Amino acid sequence: MWADRDDPFAEQRRKGLRVTFAVTLGFTSAVAMGAIVPFLVPLFAAQFLLGSTAPMPLVKTLGAALLIFFTGVGMMLLTKLFGDRPAPFLILLALIYFFCFLAQSAGKGGPAIFLVQVVAIMVPLIGILNEDLANSILSILVSGILGGTLLMWLAHAVIPEPISTRASAASATVRPPSYWRALANTAILVVAVAVCLINDQLSAAMVIPITIASLLGQLDVGASGRVAIGLVIINLFGGILASIAYAILTLRPELFSIFLMVLVVSLILGGRAAASSQDAKMFAGALTTFLILFGLGVSPVPGSAAESFATRIVFVGAALIYALLMALIFWPQSEPRESHAK
């Protein structure tokens, strides 16, 4: 047991098991309670747990929760004031996305920045595309934040990290911010959000922009073409797993079936996402894709399960290819200039 403290594979196992525990319990409980957006609680919990091997300090946890909450409140207000004026509305959204991407490029903010970005994508789209759901979006956010935070602490209580490992946990790498990359990512994401608003399909709006934001956060400037294609395939793999899980669920529509399928998938993807390798981000992205797609399939929102999973996987594939191609076009032109400037 003492030697286990210094074993990096044991550390990965503990982290992966915590993610599996939180995602499985969070998703199953959300479905059992009839949550409108059942993927939100496990998504928040997974992001918090994958951000560090140690539990977030109470002050940092409250800070992240308040940041996400006030982002949601601000986005609701923004949608009410500018939702009927597309041009200024998209410009304001672009500013928010830009600062999120800028923080990510500098290695600041941790998982909270991605969650803020998810909220800044979801709230405006839901507010415009589904008025009934927009009225309850604040309560959905609050339950997501509270549920994800409680699951993070519960997972650490059930599967604790040795004190010596906590003390030696590596801090996030802080880099100079990449303004050109953040600007390019913002343009890529805003175009997708605008298309979703024109298309007027809530399920596509919930899948495409978050998938794009997730992939842009995983891509590395120096990655080879083979690595980039592998990134797309692994993220798409999360969608395929969701499709298989939903097909099995239609044969055995039971809560226990949901529990088993989420357990197996989170073991596969969450375990790899917990590794300290360069592949961890892409498996975390695949887990995000799985949770969103499978969550939409079992959601009680009217029309959320009407479209076939094949259609949704096409959405995911199109979003991944679009984000990759746009990044390949814009990033090489912007990054070298920035390095020269420095």
C-alpha positions in Angstrom: 0.0 0.0 0.0 2.9 2.4 0.8 4.6 1.6 -2.4 1.3 2.2 -4.2 1.6 5.9 -3.2 4.5 6.4 -5.6 3.2 4.3 -8.4 1.9 6.6 -11.3 -0.3 3.8 -12.6 -1.9 3.5 -9.2 -2.5 7.3 -9.2 -4.1 7.0 -12.6 -6.3 4.1 -11.4 -7.5 6.1 -8.5 -8.3 9.2 -10.6 -10.0 7.1 -13.2 -12.1 5.3 -10.6 -13.2 8.6 -9.1 -14.3 9.8 -12.5 -16.1 6.6 -13.2 -17.8 6.7 -9.8 -18.9 10.3 -10.2 -20.0 10.1 -13.8 -22.0 6.8 -13.3 -23.7 8.0 -10.1 -24.3 11.5 -11.4 -25.8 10.4 -14.7 -27.9 7.6 -13.3 -29.3 9.8 -10.5 -30.1 12.6 -12.9 -32.0 10.2 -15.2 -33.8 8.7 -12.2 -34.9 12.2 -11.0 -36.1 13.2 -14.4 -33.4 15.9 -15.0 -34.0 17.9 -18.1 -30.3 18.0 -19.0 -29.0 14.7 -17.4 -25.4 15.1 -18.7 -24.7 18.4 -16.9 -24.0 17.1 -13.4 -21.7 14.2 -14.5 -20.0 16.6 -17.0 -19.2 19.1 -14.3 -18.0 16.4 -11.9 -15.7 14.8 -14.5 -14.1 18.1 -15.4 -13.5 18.9 -11.8 -12.0 15.5 -11.1 -9.8 15.4 -14.2 -8.4 18.8 -13.4 -6.4 17.5 -10.4 -5.6 14.4 -8.4 -6.4 16.3 -5.2 -9.8 17.6 -4.2 -10.2 21.3 -5.0 -9.8 23.5 -1.9 -13.1 24.8 -0.6 -12.3 28.4 -1.5 -11.3 27.4 -5.0 -14.4 25.2 -5.4 -16.7 28.0 -4.3 -14.9 30.4 -6.6 -15.3 28.1 -9.6 -19.0 27.4 -8.7 -19.7 31.1 -8.4 -17.9 31.9 -11.6 -20.0 29.3 -13.5 -23.2 30.5 -11.8 -22.7 34.2 -12.5 -21.7 33.3 -16.1 -25.1 31.6 -16.5 -27.0 34.6 -15.0 -25.0 37.0 -17.2 -25.7 34.9 -20.3 -29.4 34.8 -19.5 -29.5 38.6 -19.1 -27.5 39.0 -22.3 -29.9 36.8 -24.2 -32.9 38.7 -23.0 -31.4 42.1 -24.0 -29.8 41.2 -27.3 -31.3 37.9 -28.3 -33.5 39.6 -31.0 -30.5 41.5 -32.4 -28.2 38.9 -34.0 -25.2 41.1 -34.9 -24.5 42.7 -31.4 -25.5 39.4 -29.7 -22.9 37.4 -31.6 -20.2 40.0 -31.1 -20.8 39.9 -27.3 -20.7 36.1 -27.4 -17.5 36.3 -29.4 -15.9 38.4 -26.7 -16.8 35.9 -24.0 -15.5 33.0 -26.0 -12.3 34.9 -26.8 -11.4 35.4 -23.2 -12.2 31.7 -22.4 -9.9 30.6 -25.3 -7.2 33.1 -24.2 -7.2 31.7 -20.7 -7.0 28.1 -22.0 -4.1 29.1 -24.3 -2.2 30.4 -21.2 -3.0 27.3 -19.2 -5.1 29.3 -16.6 -8.4 28.6 -15.0 -8.3 24.8 -15.2 -11.5 22.9 -15.9 -13.7 25.8 -14.7 -12.9 27.8 -17.9 -14.2 25.0 -20.2 -17.3 24.7 -18.0 -17.8 28.5 -18.2 -17.5 28.1 -22.0 -20.1 25.3 -22.0 -22.5 27.5 -20.0 -21.8 30.4 -22.3 -22.8 28.2 -25.3 -25.8 26.4 -23.8 -27.6 29.3 -22.1 -28.0 31.6 -25.2 -28.9 28.7 -27.5 -31.5 27.3 -25.2 -32.8 30.8 -24.4 -33.5 31.5 -28.1 -34.4 28.0 -29.4 -36.6 26.8 -26.6 -38.5 29.3 -24.5 -40.0 26.7 -22.1 -36.6 25.3 -21.3 -35.1 28.8 -21.0 -37.4 29.5 -18.1 -35.8 26.8 -16.0 -32.2 27.1 -17.2 -31.1 28.8 -14.0 -32.3 26.0 -11.8 -30.7 23.5 -14.3 -27.4 25.4 -13.9 -27.6 25.5 -10.1 -28.4 21.8 -9.8 -25.5 21.1 -12.2 -23.0 23.1 -10.2 -24.1 21.7 -6.9 -24.4 18.2 -8.1 -21.0 18.2 -9.8 -19.3 19.8 -6.8 -20.8 17.3 -4.3 -19.9 14.4 -6.5 -16.3 15.6 -6.7 -16.0 15.7 -2.9 -17.8 12.4 -2.6 -15.6 10.7 -5.1 -12.5 11.8 -3.2 -14.1 10.6 0.1 -14.8 7.2 -1.3 -11.5 6.9 -3.2 -9.0 9.1 -1.4 -5.7 10.2 -2.6 -2.7 9.6 -0.3 -1.5 12.7 1.4 2.0 12.4 -0.1 0.6 12.3 -3.6 -1.6 15.3 -3.0 1.3 17.3 -1.8 3.4 16.4 -4.9 0.5 17.0 -7.4 1.8 19.0 -10.4 0.3 22.4 -11.0 -1.0 23.5 -14.3 1.6 24.8 -16.8 1.3 28.5 -17.3 2.2 29.7 -20.8 2.2 33.1 -22.5 -1.3 33.7 -23.9 -1.8 33.0 -27.6 -3.9 35.9 -28.9 -4.0 34.8 -32.5 -5.0 31.2 -31.6 -7.7 32.5 -29.3 -9.0 34.8 -32.0 -9.1 32.0 -34.6 -10.9 29.6 -32.1 -13.4 32.3 -31.4 -14.2 32.9 -35.1 -14.6 29.1 -35.6 -16.9 28.7 -32.6 -19.0 31.8 -33.3 -19.7 30.7 -36.9 -21.0 27.4 -35.6 -23.2 29.1 -33.0 -24.6 31.4 -35.7 -25.4 28.4 -38.0 -27.2 26.6 -35.1 -29.3 29.7 -34.4 -30.3 29.8 -38.0 -30.9 26.0 -38.2 -33.3 26.2 -35.2 -32.7 22.7 -34.0 -32.0 22.4 -30.2 -30.3 19.0 -30.4 -27.9 20.1 -33.0 -27.2 23.3 -31.0 -26.4 21.3 -27.9 -24.1 19.0 -29.7 -22.2 20.9 -32.4 -20.8 24.0 -30.6 -19.8 22.1 -27.4 -18.0 19.5 -29.6 -16.2 22.2 -31.4 -15.1 24.0 -28.2 -14.0 20.7 -26.7 -11.9 19.7 -29.8 -10.3 23.2 -30.0 -9.2 22.8 -26.4 -7.6 19.5 -27.1 -5.7 20.4 -30.3 -2.0 21.1 -30.0 -0.4 23.6 -32.3 2.6 21.3 -32.9 0.5 18.2 -33.5 1.1 16.2 -36.7 -1.7 15.5 -39.2 -1.8 11.9 -38.0 -2.3 13.0 -34.4 -5.0 15.4 -35.4 -6.9 12.8 -37.3 -6.5 10.4 -34.3 -8.0 13.1 -32.2 -11.1 13.3 -34.4 -11.5 9.5 -34.5 -11.3 9.2 -30.7 -13.8 12.0 -30.1 -16.1 10.4 -32.7 -15.6 7.1 -30.9 -17.4 8.7 -27.9 -20.4 9.3 -30.2 -20.3 5.8 -31.5 -20.3 4.4 -27.9 -23.3 6.6 -27.2 -25.1 5.2 -30.2 -24.4 1.6 -29.2 -25.5 2.4 -25.6 -28.8 4.0 -26.8 -29.5 1.0 -29.1 -29.1 -1.4 -26.2 -31.3 0.8 -24.0 -34.1 0.6 -26.5 -34.0 -3.2 -26.1 -33.8 -3.0 -22.3 -35.3 0.4 -21.2 -34.3 0.1 -17.6 -32.4 2.4 -15.2 -30.0 -0.5 -14.4 -29.2 -0.8 -18.1 -28.2 2.9 -18.1 -26.1 2.4 -15.0 -24.2 -0.5 -16.5 -23.6 1.2 -19.8 -22.4 4.5 -18.3 -20.2 2.5 -15.9 -18.5 0.5 -18.7 -18.0 3.5 -20.9 -16.7 5.8 -18.1 -14.3 3.0 -17.1 -12.9 2.8 -20.7 -12.8 6.6 -21.4 -12.4 7.9 -17.9 -9.5 5.7 -17.2 -7.6 6.9 -20.2 -8.6 10.5 -19.6 -7.1 10.2 -16.1 -3.6 9.4 -17.5 -0.8 11.9 -17.4 -0.2 11.4 -21.1 -0.8 13.6 -24.1 -3.7 11.4 -25.1 -5.7 12.2 -21.9 -7.4 15.3 -23.3 -8.8 13.5 -26.3 -10.3 10.7 -24.2 -11.8 13.4 -21.9 -13.3 14.9 -25.0 -14.7 11.5 -26.1 -16.2 11.1 -22.6 -17.8 14.6 -23.0 -19.2 13.6 -26.4 -20.6 10.4 -25.0 -22.3 12.1 -22.0 -23.9 14.8 -24.2 -25.2 12.4 -26.9 -26.4 9.7 -24.5 -27.9 12.4 -22.2 -29.9 13.9 -25.1 -31.2 10.5 -26.0 -32.6 9.9 -22.5 -33.6 13.5 -21.8 -37.3 14.2 -21.1 -37.1 17.3 -23.3 -39.8 17.0 -26.1 -38.2 16.0 -29.3 -34.8 15.3 -27.8 -34.9 11.6 -28.6 -36.8 12.0 -31.9 -33.8 12.3 -34.2 -31.8 9.1 -34.8 -28.4 8.7 -33.2 -27.0 8.4 -36.7 -28.0 12.0 -37.4 -26.4 13.1 -34.2 -23.2 11.3 -34.9 -23.2 13.0 -38.3 -23.5 16.3 -36.4 -20.5 15.3 -34.2 -18.4 14.2 -37.2 -19.2 17.4 -39.1 -18.3 19.5 -36.1 -15.0 17.7 -35.5 -14.0 17.9 -39.2 -15.0 21.6 -39.4 -13.1 22.5 -36.3 -10.0 20.6 -37.4 -9.9 22.0 -40.9 -10.5 25.6 -39.7 -7.8 25.2 -37.1 -5.4 23.9 -39.7 -6.2 26.9 -41.9 -5.9 29.6 -39.3 -3.5 28.4 -36.7 -0.3 28.0 -38.9 -0.8 31.6 -40.1 -1.3 33.1 -36.7 1.1 31.2 -34.4 4.4 32.0 -36.1 3.5 35.7 -36.2 2.9 35.7 -32.5 6.2 34.0 -31.8 8.0 36.6 -33.9 6.3 39.3 -32.0 7.7 37.9 -28.8 
